[in-house]
């Protein structure tokens, strides 16, 4: 079963809720669509067609994708809003996304300012929910990982994985008015993933020994820094079989480099659609069909279901 582990598709109720907001994150009318305003990022034009559920389902069928895992885009910052402000937005996400139907399954979202592990436990029981997305901005230090322990424990208890995704650029990028549109994806997003990856290895695994995690965008290539880590007094240590890496926004050079550090088994296919497009792993030079099967089928199954006895 070909699985794309990382996409974004917003239901109409969430789009309506973002249009109704006066302050960022919000959608406002723009030329040819809607303009997305986020603190710390340049205004971004949102194409309504990118969130047409029927059109996206047709595109997945054309690509041969049997299951596409969609998530709330963490750079929106909805998880960081106070609980009473976040709750209706997250409810709109869960109710709408779990109604998409095949081939879509859903990464849950949870507030990280006011934690509600009970609500998360109920959400994780939905048949369409595969796990929890958390913003890297909420996992940036060992202490932050410890603070989110109640949410992480619920995922561990339920046997559901956690997707670590870049969070709001405002946390590290300032106002964002003087940078090009690609800046957040190349600077704060990558920095956030590096920090969360290191914090997880320092504190997360010891606190949650059975929890499976997957880092978006190859963790911003954080594993490639193992030599610098060692030079500065740290160590990658034994490879963690329950830490995975999805491939969105990267291609053959980056994939090859990460494989040389962590091997093939932790890698899973992710596209970040509609912000980037999926690639055919069978067409990557030097990899071939066996690698493609691992990336699209065997490894995602292990991420989502764990190692079966």
C-alpha positions in Angstrom: 0.0 0.0 0.0 1.6 3.2 -1.2 1.4 5.8 1.7 2.2 9.5 1.6 2.9 10.3 5.2 2.7 14.1 5.0 0.1 16.3 3.2 -2.1 19.3 4.0 -5.7 19.5 3.1 -8.0 21.9 5.0 -11.8 21.3 5.3 -14.3 24.0 4.5 -15.2 24.6 8.1 -11.6 25.4 9.0 -11.2 27.7 6.0 -14.4 29.5 7.1 -13.1 29.9 10.6 -9.8 31.3 9.4 -11.7 33.8 7.2 -13.7 34.9 10.2 -10.6 35.9 12.2 -9.4 39.5 12.5 -5.9 38.7 13.6 -3.3 36.3 12.2 -3.5 33.4 11.6 -6.3 34.4 9.2 -7.4 34.3 5.6 -8.4 37.5 3.8 -9.5 38.1 0.2 -6.6 38.3 -2.3 -6.2 38.5 -6.0 -7.1 35.1 -7.5 -7.8 33.4 -4.1 -7.2 34.1 -0.4 -4.2 35.6 1.3 -2.9 33.8 4.4 -1.5 36.1 7.1 0.8 34.5 9.6 3.0 36.3 12.2 6.6 36.1 11.1 6.0 35.2 7.4 5.3 37.2 4.3 1.7 37.1 3.1 1.0 34.0 1.1 -1.6 33.5 -1.6 -3.7 30.4 -1.0 -5.2 28.7 -4.0 -8.7 27.4 -3.2 -8.2 24.6 -5.7 -5.4 23.2 -3.6 -8.0 22.3 -0.9 -10.6 20.8 -3.2 -11.1 17.4 -1.6 -12.4 15.7 -4.7 -9.6 17.0 -6.9 -7.0 16.0 -4.4 -8.5 12.5 -4.1 -8.3 12.2 -7.9 -4.7 13.3 -7.9 -3.8 10.7 -5.3 -5.5 7.9 -7.3 -3.5 9.1 -10.4 -0.3 8.8 -8.4 -1.2 5.4 -7.1 -1.4 6.6 -3.5 -3.6 4.3 -1.5 -3.4 6.3 1.7 -2.5 10.0 2.2 -2.0 11.3 5.7 -3.1 14.9 6.0 -2.2 17.2 8.8 -3.1 20.7 10.1 -0.2 22.9 9.0 1.6 23.7 12.3 3.1 27.0 11.0 -0.5 28.3 11.3 0.2 28.4 15.0 -3.3 27.2 16.0 -1.8 24.7 18.5 0.0 27.6 20.3 -3.2 29.7 20.8 -4.8 29.8 24.2 -7.1 26.9 24.8 -10.4 28.7 24.5 -9.2 30.3 21.2 -7.7 27.1 19.8 -10.5 24.7 20.7 -13.1 25.7 18.0 -10.4 25.8 15.3 -9.0 22.4 16.2 -12.5 21.0 16.4 -13.2 22.3 12.9 -10.0 20.6 11.7 -10.8 17.2 13.3 -14.5 17.1 12.3 -13.8 18.2 8.7 -10.7 16.1 8.1 -12.0 12.9 9.5 -15.0 13.2 7.0 -12.8 13.4 3.9 -13.1 9.7 3.2 -10.6 7.6 1.3 -7.7 7.8 0.5 -7.2 10.3 3.4 -6.3 9.6 7.0 -5.6 12.2 9.6 -2.9 13.4 11.9 -4.6 14.9 15.0 -3.7 18.3 16.4 -3.6 19.3 20.1 -3.2 22.6 21.9 0.3 23.0 23.3 -0.4 26.1 25.4 -3.2 24.6 27.5 -2.7 20.9 27.5 -5.8 18.6 27.3 -4.6 15.0 27.2 -8.2 13.7 27.8 -9.4 15.4 24.6 -6.4 14.0 22.7 -7.2 10.5 23.9 -10.7 10.7 22.6 -9.5 12.0 19.2 -6.9 9.3 18.9 -9.7 6.7 19.1 -11.2 7.8 15.8 -10.8 5.3 13.1 -9.4 7.9 10.6 -6.8 9.3 13.0 -3.3 7.7 12.7 -1.4 9.8 15.3 -0.6 13.3 16.5 1.2 16.2 14.8 3.1 18.5 17.1 4.9 21.7 16.2 8.6 21.6 16.5 8.4 24.9 18.3 6.8 23.1 21.2 9.6 20.5 21.4 12.6 22.8 21.1 14.4 21.9 24.4 14.5 18.9 26.7 12.4 20.8 29.2 9.8 21.5 26.5 9.7 17.8 25.6 9.1 17.1 29.3 6.3 19.7 29.5 4.4 18.0 26.6 4.7 14.7 28.4 1.0 14.3 29.0 0.3 14.5 25.3 3.2 12.2 24.4 2.1 9.7 27.0 -1.4 9.5 25.5 0.1 8.7 22.1 2.4 6.1 23.6 -0.5 4.5 25.5 -2.6 4.4 22.3 0.3 3.0 20.2 0.0 6.1 17.9 3.0 7.9 16.4 3.9 11.6 16.6 4.7 13.7 13.5 7.1 16.6 14.4 6.3 19.4 11.9 7.7 22.9 11.7 5.8 25.4 13.8 5.2 29.1 13.6 8.1 31.1 12.1 7.3 33.9 14.4 9.0 32.0 17.2 12.4 32.5 15.5 12.0 34.8 12.5 10.7 38.1 13.7 8.2 40.1 11.8 9.1 38.5 8.4 8.3 41.6 6.3 11.7 41.9 4.8 12.4 38.3 3.7 11.5 36.4 0.5 8.6 34.0 0.5 10.9 30.9 0.7 12.7 32.2 3.8 10.6 30.6 6.5 10.9 27.1 5.0 14.7 27.4 4.6 15.6 29.2 7.9 13.3 28.9 10.9 11.6 25.7 9.9 14.9 23.9 9.5 16.3 25.4 12.7 13.1 24.3 14.6 13.5 20.7 13.3 17.1 20.6 14.3 16.3 21.7 17.9 13.3 19.3 18.2 15.4 16.4 16.9 18.2 17.0 19.4 15.8 17.6 22.2 14.0 14.3 21.5 17.3 12.4 21.5 18.4 14.1 24.8 15.1 13.7 26.7 12.2 12.3 24.7 13.3 8.7 24.2 14.2 8.2 27.9 10.8 9.5 29.0 8.8 7.7 26.3 10.6 4.5 25.4 7.9 3.0 23.2 6.7 6.1 21.3 7.3 6.2 17.6 8.1 9.6 16.1 8.6 10.9 12.5 10.3 14.1 11.7 9.1 16.1 8.7 11.5 17.1 5.9 14.2 14.7 7.0 14.4 16.6 10.3 15.9 19.5 8.3 18.9 17.1 7.7 19.7 17.1 11.4 21.2 13.6 11.3 23.9 14.9 8.9 25.3 16.9 11.8 26.4 13.8 13.8 30.1 14.6 13.2 29.8 18.2 14.5 27.7 16.9 17.4 30.6 14.5 18.3 33.2 17.2 17.9 31.3 19.4 20.4 31.0 16.7 23.0 27.7 14.9 22.1 27.0 11.7 20.3 24.3 10.3 18.0 24.6 7.0 19.9 22.8 3.9 18.9 20.4 4.4 16.0 16.8 4.7 17.4 14.5 2.3 15.4 11.5 4.3 16.5 12.6 7.6 15.0 11.6 8.0 11.4 12.2 10.7 8.7 9.8 11.7 6.0 11.1 13.1 2.7 9.1 16.2 1.9 10.8 19.0 -0.1 14.0 17.0 -0.5 15.3 14.9 -3.4 17.9 12.3 -4.3 21.0 14.0 -2.9 19.5 14.7 0.5 17.8 11.3 0.7 21.1 9.5 -0.2 23.0 11.5 2.4 20.5 10.7 5.2 20.4 7.0 4.2 24.2 6.9 4.7 23.8 8.0 8.3 20.5 6.3 9.5 20.0 3.6 6.9 16.9 2.9 4.8 14.5 1.6 7.4 13.6 4.9 9.1 12.7 6.7 5.9 9.1 7.2 4.8 7.6 9.0 1.8 6.1 12.4 2.4 5.2 15.1 -0.2 4.0 18.1 1.8 1.3 18.5 -0.9 0.1 21.1 -2.0 3.3 23.0 -1.1 5.5 20.5 -2.9 4.8 17.6 -5.1 5.5 13.9 -4.6 8.4 12.2 -6.4 8.7 8.7 -7.6 11.3 7.0 -5.4 11.7 4.2 -7.9 13.2 6.8 -10.2 15.9 7.9 -7.8 19.3 7.2 -9.3 20.9 4.2 -7.5 17.9 3.2 -5.4 15.4 1.1 -7.4 12.3 -0.8 -6.7 13.3 -2.4 -3.4 14.0 1.1 -2.0 10.7 2.4 -3.4 8.8 -0.4 -1.7 10.5 0.3 1.6 9.9 4.1 1.4 6.3 3.9 0.4 5.0 0.7 1.9 7.1 -1.3 4.4 8.5 1.6 6.4 5.2 3.6 6.7 3.5 0.4 8.0 6.1 0.1 10.7 5.8 3.8 11.6 2.0 3.6 11.9 1.6 0.1 13.4 4.9 -0.7 15.0 6.8 -4.0 14.7 4.3 -6.8 14.8 5.3 -10.0 16.7 
